[in-house]
Amino acid sequence: NLVDAVQVLVNDKLTNLTELRQQRYYDSVSPNITEELDMTYSAIYKTLINTSMSVVQIPTNVYSGSKQVLQTIEYTRNLNDYFVENYNNDPNLRNQYFGGTDGVFRTFPGRPWPIDKSGIVLYDCRQRGWYILGSDSPKNIVIMIDRSGSMRGMPLAIAVWGASNLLDTLNQNDFFTILTFNESTTPVIDCYPDLIQATNNNKQLYKDYMTKLADGGRADFNQSYSAAFDLLHLARTQSYRHSAKCQEAIVLFTDGAAQYVEKLIAEKNGDKKIRLITFIVGPQFYDTSAIQRLACTYNGFLGKIPSMGEVRDVIRQYTEVMNKPLLNDKRHPAKWTSVYWDKLGLGLVTTVVMPAFKYNTTVGPLPEHLLGVIATDVPIEIFEQCVPQHLLQPNGYAFAIDNNGLVLFHPDIKATLRQAMIDRLTGSITMETQFFPQNINKNLGILKKMTYYYTPIANTSYSVAVAFEDTTGLPSTNSCYSLGLDSLNNMTQNTIASSLLNWLHCQGDNFHLSSKYDPKLGKNCYHEIISGQIETKADFDKLCNQALFKQLLHDAHSASKLRVPSQALLDSTMANREGICDTFISTFSGLTKYYTLI
């Protein structure tokens, strides 16, 4: 509903600059934000928040008084109603936000922006992985850096910095390589001659190697372009694990004119499917009309970067060219990012994103241009809460990975299984797995035979799997349920201490059924059953996780057999001598009963 809202609200934006400057908004960076907004501390967000108002953050290098920025702030202000409605419908919903192409970042719930010791806010939503994923389509990129003698000094430094910033615009669905050239053309990293996936580790590796480049000789553009085209043509024949199978581009960083390559490019790129992007770095001494002509002919872009300070702004203009294919698509499904550490304090999260566009229905059904990206964060702990651990037996577990093999959550993983899940297959596999129990020497693992069942999750890039040590099911008898309820009722009166893991025994706090949210019901719903809030079998069937709760009753009955230890063990001297600290029993349903001896 947020994407639809943005695309409607933009049609009613103000155009009068005077009126725009009179509009009020809450700046999250303002030192007075906690006074301007009524805020209360949230244990979930670990900061002060306001759950009825959104706030705005604008990058330091963006002029907050420009007409475009003020228009975005003004028309997205009405997103607040949608933010609040979503939050009220789902109390477990986390950050909701909109990042605009102009850098305006509106986020809900409202809160002060976390400022580091420097006091400078360098955050720019357009440079974040979630925004890049939502505003771009997969691509194969070959970056070429001219390292001839004329690039000595500042031009080469700008080219390296520009290439590093360009790498930051790539995500895990992209593939790239970097070539350097003078009289000869060589890959930056010799052992990676082909395209490589744009993971964070791979991008950082190339950044490190680029710092070692040395200049010298003359530039042979024909040879370098020929090598780049050959790499992209080869990638077309490779599988999705080695190629994006979508956009293709060659990006050149140089200080000189490349006017001698028209014939080669016409031969290698006759279908014009490969975009030609060129960045002129350093002071401009050459006629660039030929390069400009190539950029126009081959759906590319010519950017000029005379100094270090202009690198990011010019690279951002390149991204606007690369997101044009989105405008030709009628479908824009939600995408999920890889796991990352949330800037605003939620810990490990994945983010679901969708692009928002400006439409002109009088012209046609396709969008005119990109407005920005709508997103919401999903903490990894919420995925983990979906796992019915009580059904998986003592050594069972669940995990999920995405189509790139990146882990969403997982205690351990096997290569064979990983490949099947990357290929989005459904099936099962049995293999021996070594477990290393906590507090046990790492060399003393336990070998167990596990069966893994896996399948892709519809409408996401993830696949999920569960692992079972055996096929033993839950107890089928109902004979002990009434006895188990009596045991739960007597837990607080028992001389033996008891504890219960905070699992989702009731749907009242279950995030994916939160439309039925009832604040009277807690996660451990035996309290409600005992106190009479759940009186009938119909209420129990509707509001309780029956399998888990029945297992809890069964375990409570079994655990009730744990008695007070014998008098001999209660003697602290005896317990110390025997090395016994506690007696306890732990169960599948999360119930633990224990007696501390010393």
C-alpha positions in Angstrom: 0.0 0.0 0.0 3.0 2.3 0.5 4.1 2.1 -3.1 0.6 2.8 -4.4 0.3 5.7 -1.9 3.6 7.4 -3.2 2.6 7.0 -6.8 -0.7 8.7 -6.1 0.5 11.4 -3.7 3.2 12.7 -6.1 0.4 13.9 -8.4 -0.8 16.4 -5.8 2.6 17.9 -4.9 2.9 21.7 -4.4 4.8 23.6 -7.1 5.0 27.1 -5.5 8.4 27.5 -3.9 7.1 30.0 -1.3 4.4 27.6 -0.2 6.8 24.7 -0.1 9.2 26.6 2.2 6.3 27.2 4.6 5.7 23.5 5.0 6.9 22.1 8.3 8.6 18.7 8.7 10.5 16.9 11.5 14.2 16.7 10.9 15.6 13.6 12.6 19.0 15.3 12.8 17.8 18.3 14.6 19.1 18.5 18.2 15.6 19.5 19.3 13.8 16.6 17.7 13.0 15.0 21.1 11.4 18.2 22.2 9.5 18.8 19.0 8.0 15.3 19.1 6.5 13.5 22.1 8.7 10.4 22.4 8.9 7.4 24.7 11.6 4.9 25.1 11.2 1.6 23.1 13.0 -1.6 24.2 12.6 -2.9 20.7 14.2 0.1 19.0 16.5 0.8 21.9 15.9 4.6 21.6 13.2 7.2 22.0 10.4 6.9 19.3 7.1 8.4 18.3 4.6 6.0 16.8 2.3 8.6 15.3 4.8 10.6 13.2 7.5 10.0 10.7 10.8 12.0 10.4 13.0 13.1 7.6 16.8 12.9 7.1 18.6 14.7 4.3 22.2 14.0 3.3 24.8 16.7 4.3 25.7 17.2 0.7 22.1 17.8 -0.5 20.7 21.4 -0.3 17.6 21.0 1.9 16.0 24.2 0.5 15.9 23.1 -3.2 12.5 22.9 -4.8 12.8 19.2 -5.7 13.8 18.3 -2.1 11.0 20.4 -0.6 8.4 18.8 -3.0 9.5 15.3 -2.0 9.2 16.2 1.7 5.8 17.7 1.1 4.1 14.9 -0.9 5.6 12.1 1.2 4.3 13.8 4.4 1.0 12.0 3.8 2.7 8.7 3.9 2.5 9.1 7.6 -1.1 8.0 7.7 -0.2 4.7 5.9 2.8 4.2 8.2 0.6 4.5 11.3 -2.1 2.3 9.8 0.4 -0.5 9.0 1.9 -0.2 12.5 -1.5 -0.4 14.2 -2.5 -3.5 12.1 0.8 -5.2 12.9 2.4 -4.2 16.3 5.4 -6.4 15.4 6.2 -4.3 12.2 9.5 -2.6 12.3 11.1 0.3 10.3 9.1 1.6 7.4 10.7 4.1 5.1 10.9 5.9 1.7 14.2 6.9 0.0 13.8 9.4 -2.8 16.0 9.8 -5.8 16.9 13.3 -4.5 18.2 11.9 -1.2 15.2 12.6 1.0 14.8 9.8 3.5 11.5 9.6 5.4 11.3 6.9 8.1 8.8 5.7 10.7 8.5 5.5 13.6 10.0 9.0 14.3 13.2 9.0 16.3 16.4 11.1 16.7 19.1 10.2 14.2 22.2 8.4 15.7 25.1 10.8 15.3 28.7 9.6 15.6 31.5 11.4 17.4 32.4 13.6 14.4 28.9 15.2 14.6 28.5 14.8 10.8 25.7 12.8 9.3 27.2 11.2 6.1 24.2 8.8 5.6 22.8 8.9 2.1 19.9 6.5 1.5 20.8 6.3 -2.2 24.1 4.7 -1.4 22.6 2.0 0.8 22.3 -1.6 -0.3 18.5 -1.7 0.1 18.0 1.4 -2.1 20.4 0.1 -4.8 18.7 -3.3 -4.9 15.2 -1.7 -5.2 16.2 0.9 -7.9 18.3 -1.3 -10.2 18.1 -4.4 -12.3 20.8 -7.2 -12.5 23.8 -6.4 -14.7 27.1 -7.6 -16.0 29.7 -4.8 -15.8 33.3 -4.6 -17.2 35.2 -1.6 -15.7 38.3 -0.4 -17.6 40.8 1.9 -16.0 43.3 3.8 -18.3 46.7 3.6 -16.6 48.8 5.1 -19.4 51.4 7.8 -18.6 49.0 10.7 -19.1 47.0 9.4 -16.1 49.9 10.0 -13.7 48.9 11.6 -10.4 45.5 13.0 -9.8 43.7 11.5 -12.9 44.6 8.0 -11.9 43.7 8.7 -8.2 40.3 10.0 -9.3 39.7 7.0 -11.6 40.5 4.5 -8.7 38.2 6.4 -6.4 35.5 6.6 -9.0 35.7 2.8 -9.7 35.5 2.2 -5.9 32.4 4.3 -5.7 30.9 2.5 -8.7 31.5 -0.8 -7.0 29.4 0.4 -4.1 26.4 0.8 -6.5 26.5 -3.0 -7.3 24.6 -5.6 -5.3 24.8 -9.4 -5.0 22.7 -9.9 -8.2 25.4 -8.1 -10.3 28.6 -9.5 -11.8 31.7 -7.4 -12.6 35.4 -7.4 -13.3 38.0 -4.6 -13.6 40.6 -4.3 -16.4 43.5 -1.9 -16.5 45.3 -1.0 -19.7 48.1 0.9 -21.4 49.7 -0.9 -24.4 48.4 -4.2 -22.9 45.2 -5.1 -21.1 45.3 -7.0 -17.9 42.7 -7.9 -15.1 43.3 -6.1 -11.8 43.4 -9.6 -10.2 45.1 -12.1 -12.4 43.5 -15.2 -10.8 40.0 -13.8 -11.6 40.0 -13.4 -15.4 36.2 -13.6 -15.8 33.2 -11.8 -14.3 32.8 -12.3 -10.5 29.7 -11.9 -8.3 29.5 -8.4 -6.6 29.5 -9.6 -3.0 30.8 -7.3 -0.3 34.0 -9.4 0.0 34.7 -9.4 -3.7 34.1 -5.7 -4.0 36.5 -5.0 -1.1 39.1 -7.3 -2.6 39.1 -5.3 -5.9 39.2 -2.0 -4.0 42.4 -3.2 -2.2 44.1 -4.3 -5.4 43.3 -1.0 -7.2 45.4 0.9 -4.8 48.5 -0.8 -6.2 48.0 0.4 -9.8 51.0 2.1 -11.5 50.9 4.4 -14.6 53.1 4.3 -17.7 53.1 3.8 -21.5 50.4 4.7 -24.0 46.8 3.7 -24.1 45.5 1.1 -26.6 41.8 1.6 -26.5 41.1 -0.9 -29.3 42.7 -3.8 -27.4 41.0 -2.9 -24.1 37.5 -2.6 -25.6 38.0 -5.8 -27.5 38.9 -7.7 -24.3 35.9 -6.1 -22.5 33.4 -7.1 -25.2 34.8 -10.7 -25.3 34.2 -11.0 -21.5 30.6 -9.9 -21.8 30.0 -12.1 -24.8 31.4 -15.1 -22.8 29.2 -14.2 -19.9 26.1 -14.6 -22.1 26.8 -18.3 -22.5 27.3 -18.9 -18.8 24.8 -20.0 -16.1 23.0 -17.6 -13.8 25.5 -18.5 -11.1 28.2 -16.7 -13.2 26.2 -14.1 -15.1 23.3 -11.6 -14.4 21.6 -12.4 -17.8 20.1 -8.9 -17.9 21.9 -5.5 -18.5 25.4 -5.3 -19.9 27.8 -2.3 -19.8 31.4 -1.3 -20.3 32.6 1.5 -18.0 35.7 3.4 -19.0 37.7 5.8 -16.7 40.2 7.9 -18.8 41.6 11.4 -19.3 41.9 11.0 -23.1 39.8 10.7 -26.2 38.8 7.2 -27.4 37.8 8.3 -30.9 39.6 5.5 -32.7 37.3 2.7 -31.6 34.1 3.3 -33.6 34.8 0.5 -36.1 35.6 -2.0 -33.4 32.6 -1.2 -31.3 30.3 -1.4 -34.4 31.6 -4.9 -35.0 31.4 -6.1 -31.4 28.2 -4.3 -30.4 26.1 -4.2 -33.5 22.9 -5.0 -31.6 23.7 -2.1 -29.2 22.8 -4.3 -26.2 26.0 -3.3 -24.3 25.9 0.2 -22.9 29.0 2.3 -23.2 29.7 4.5 -20.1 32.7 6.8 -20.0 34.0 9.0 -17.2 36.6 11.7 -18.1 38.7 12.2 -15.0 41.0 15.1 -14.1 41.4 18.4 -16.0 39.9 18.2 -19.5 42.4 18.7 -22.3 40.8 16.7 -25.2 37.8 17.0 -27.4 35.2 14.7 -26.0 32.6 15.0 -28.9 33.5 11.5 -30.2 33.0 9.9 -26.8 29.7 11.8 -26.4 28.6 10.4 -29.7 29.4 6.9 -28.7 27.5 7.3 -25.4 24.4 8.5 -27.3 24.7 5.8 -29.9 25.0 2.9 -27.5 22.5 4.0 -24.8 25.3 5.1 -22.4 26.5 8.1 -20.4 29.4 10.5 -20.4 30.4 11.9 -17.0 33.1 14.4 -16.2 34.9 14.2 -12.9 37.5 17.0 -12.6 38.1 16.5 -8.9 37.7 14.0 -6.0 34.9 16.0 -4.5 32.6 15.4 -7.5 33.0 11.6 -7.8 29.9 10.6 -5.8 27.6 13.0 -7.6 28.7 12.0 -11.0 28.6 8.3 -10.2 25.0 8.8 -9.0 24.1 10.1 -12.4 25.4 6.9 -13.9 23.0 4.9 -11.7 20.0 6.9 -13.2 21.0 5.6 -16.6 21.4 2.0 -15.3 17.9 1.9 -13.7 16.1 2.8 -17.0 15.2 -0.8 -17.7 12.9 -0.7 -14.7 10.8 1.8 -16.6 10.1 -0.8 -19.3 8.8 -3.4 -16.9 5.2 -3.7 -16.0 5.9 -5.9 -13.0 8.1 -4.8 -10.1 8.1 -7.6 -7.5 9.4 -7.1 -4.0 13.1 -7.9 -3.5 14.9 -9.0 -0.3 18.3 -7.8 0.6 21.0 -9.9 2.1 21.4 -9.8 5.9 23.1 -6.6 7.3 23.5 -4.6 10.5 20.8 -2.0 10.8 22.1 1.6 11.1 19.1 2.5 13.4 19.7 -0.1 16.0 17.6 -3.1 15.2 20.6 -5.5 14.9 20.7 -8.0 12.0 17.9 -7.4 9.5 16.9 -8.1 6.0 14.9 -5.5 4.1 12.1 -6.0 1.6 12.1 -3.3 -1.1 10.0 -2.1 -4.0 10.5 0.8 -6.4 8.0 3.6 -6.7 7.4 5.5 -10.0 5.8 8.6 -11.5 3.1 7.6 -14.0 1.3 9.6 -16.6 -1.7 7.5 -17.6 -2.5 9.8 -20.5 0.7 8.8 -22.2 0.8 5.1 -21.6 0.9 2.3 -18.9 4.7 2.5 -18.4 6.2 4.8 -15.7 7.9 8.1 -16.6 10.6 8.0 -14.0 11.7 6.6 -10.7 10.6 8.4 -7.5 12.4 6.3 -5.0 12.3 3.1 -3.1 9.8 1.9 -0.4 11.2 -0.5 2.2 10.6 -2.1 5.5 13.0 -4.0 7.8 12.5 -7.5 9.0 14.8 -8.5 12.0 16.3 -12.0 11.6 14.9 -12.9 15.0 11.4 -12.8 13.5 12.3 -15.5 10.9 13.8 -17.6 13.7 10.5 -17.3 15.6 8.8 -18.9 12.7 10.7 -22.1 13.3 8.6 -24.7 15.2 11.5 -25.8 17.2 9.3 -28.0 19.4 8.5 -30.1 16.3 12.1 -30.6 15.1 13.2 -33.0 17.9 16.4 -32.5 20.0 18.9 -32.0 17.2 16.6 -30.7 14.6 16.9 -27.1 13.2 15.8 -24.9 10.4 17.6 -22.4 8.2 17.2 -20.2 5.1 19.4 -18.9 2.3 18.8 -16.7 -0.7 19.3 -17.4 -4.4 23.0 -16.3 -4.1 23.7 -18.8 -1.3 23.9 -16.0 1.3 22.6 -17.2 4.7 19.5 -15.6 6.2 19.8 -17.6 9.4 21.6 -20.9 10.0 23.5 -22.8 12.7 25.5 -24.8 10.2 25.3 -25.6 6.4 26.5 -28.2 3.9 27.8 -27.4 0.4 25.7 -30.0 -1.4 22.5 -28.8 0.2 23.5 -25.2 -0.4 23.7 -25.7 -4.1 20.3 -27.4 -4.3 18.7 -24.5 -2.5 20.5 -21.9 -4.7 18.9 -23.7 -7.6 15.5 -23.3 -5.9 14.8 -27.0 -5.9 12.4 -28.9 -3.7 13.4 -32.1 -2.2 15.3 -33.9 0.6 18.7 -35.2 1.2 20.2 -37.4 4.0 23.7 -37.0 5.2 25.9 -37.4 8.2 26.3 -34.2 10.2 28.8 -33.5 13.0 27.4 -31.7 16.0 29.5 -29.8 18.6 27.4 -29.4 21.8 28.1 -26.3 23.8 30.9 -26.4 26.4 32.2 -29.6 24.7 35.8 -29.8 23.2 35.6 -28.9 19.5 37.5 -32.1 18.7 34.7 -34.2 20.3 31.9 -33.7 17.9 29.0 -36.1 17.7 28.2 -37.7 14.3 24.5 -38.0 13.5 22.5 -38.9 10.4 20.2 -36.0 9.5 17.5 -35.6 6.8 17.1 -32.2 5.3 13.9 -31.1 3.6 14.1 -27.9 1.4 11.9 -25.8 -0.8 11.9 -22.2 -2.2 9.7 -19.6 -0.5 7.2 -18.2 -3.0 7.5 -14.5 -4.0 11.0 -14.2 -2.4 14.5 -15.0 -3.3 14.9 -17.3 -0.3 14.7 -21.1 0.2 14.1 -22.7 3.5 15.0 -26.1 5.0 14.4 -28.1 8.1 16.7 -30.8 9.5 15.5 -33.9 11.4 17.6 -36.4 13.2 14.8 -39.0 12.9 11.1 -39.2 12.1 9.8 -39.5 15.7 6.6 -37.6 16.0 4.9 -35.9 18.9 3.1 -38.1 21.4 -0.4 -39.0 20.1 -2.0 -39.8 23.4 -4.4 -37.4 25.1 -4.5 -39.2 28.5 -2.0 -37.0 30.2 -3.3 -33.6 29.1 -5.5 -32.9 32.1 -2.7 -34.1 34.4 -0.3 -31.8 32.5 -2.6 -28.8 33.0 -2.7 -29.6 36.7 1.1 -29.7 36.8 1.3 -26.3 35.1 -1.2 -24.9 37.6 1.0 -26.1 40.4 4.3 -24.9 39.0 4.5 -21.8 41.2 3.7 -23.7 44.3 6.2 -26.5 43.7 9.4 -26.6 45.6 11.3 -27.4 42.4 11.8 -24.3 40.2 10.4 -24.2 36.7 11.0 -22.0 33.6 9.4 -21.8 30.2 11.1 -20.5 27.0 9.3 -17.5 25.5 8.0 -19.5 22.5 4.8 -18.7 20.6 2.3 -20.9 22.4 -0.6 -18.5 21.6 -1.4 -16.6 18.5 -2.1 -13.4 20.5 1.6 -12.4 20.2 2.3 -14.3 16.9 3.5 -11.6 14.5 2.2 -13.3 11.3 -1.3 -13.5 12.8 -1.2 -10.1 14.4 -4.5 -9.1 12.8 -6.0 -11.2 15.6 -3.9 -9.5 18.2 -5.4 -9.5 21.7 -3.3 -7.7 24.4 -4.9 -9.9 27.1 -3.1 -13.0 25.7 0.6 -13.7 26.4 2.9 -15.9 24.5 2.7 -18.7 27.2 -1.1 -19.1 27.1 -1.4 -21.6 29.9 -1.9 -18.7 32.2 -5.0 -17.7 30.2 -6.3 -21.2 30.2 -5.8 -21.6 34.0 -7.3 -18.2 34.7 -10.3 -18.9 32.5 -9.7 -16.4 29.7 -9.8 -19.3 27.3 -12.8 -21.3 28.5 -14.0 -23.4 25.6 -12.4 -25.9 23.2 -13.4 -23.5 20.3 -11.3 -20.7 21.9 -8.4 -23.1 22.5 -8.6 -24.3 18.8 -8.7 -20.7 17.6 -6.2 -19.0 19.8 -3.6 -21.6 20.7 -0.8 -23.4 18.9 -2.4 -26.8 19.6 0.6 -28.9 18.7 3.0 -26.9 20.8 0.6 -26.5 23.7 -0.3 -30.2 23.8 3.4 -31.0 23.8 3.8 -28.6 26.7 1.0 -30.4 28.6 2.6 -33.8 27.9 6.0 -32.5 29.0 4.6 -30.9 32.1 3.1 -34.2 33.1 6.4 -36.0 32.4 8.5 -33.4 34.2 6.3 -33.5 37.3 8.0 -36.8 38.1 11.2 -34.9 38.9 11.2 -35.0 42.7 13.2 -33.2 45.4 16.7 -34.8 45.5 17.5 -37.2 48.2 18.7 -35.9 51.6 22.2 -37.2 50.8 22.5 -34.9 47.7 21.0 -32.0 49.7 24.1 -32.1 51.9 26.3 -29.3 50.3 29.4 -31.1 51.4 28.3 -34.3 49.6 27.2 -32.4 46.5 30.5 -30.5 46.3 32.5 -33.8 46.6 30.5 -35.5 43.9 30.7 -32.4 41.6 26.9 -32.2 41.3 25.4 -28.6 41.1 21.8 -29.1 39.8 19.3 -31.7 38.9 17.0 -30.8 36.0 14.9 -32.0 33.1 14.5 -30.0 29.8 11.8 -30.8 27.2 10.9 -30.2 23.6 8.2 -27.7 24.4 10.6 -25.3 26.2 9.7 -26.3 29.7 12.6 -26.8 32.1 12.3 -27.9 35.8 15.4 -27.8 38.0 16.6 -28.0 41.5 19.7 -26.1 42.5 21.9 -28.0 45.0 24.8 -25.6 45.6 
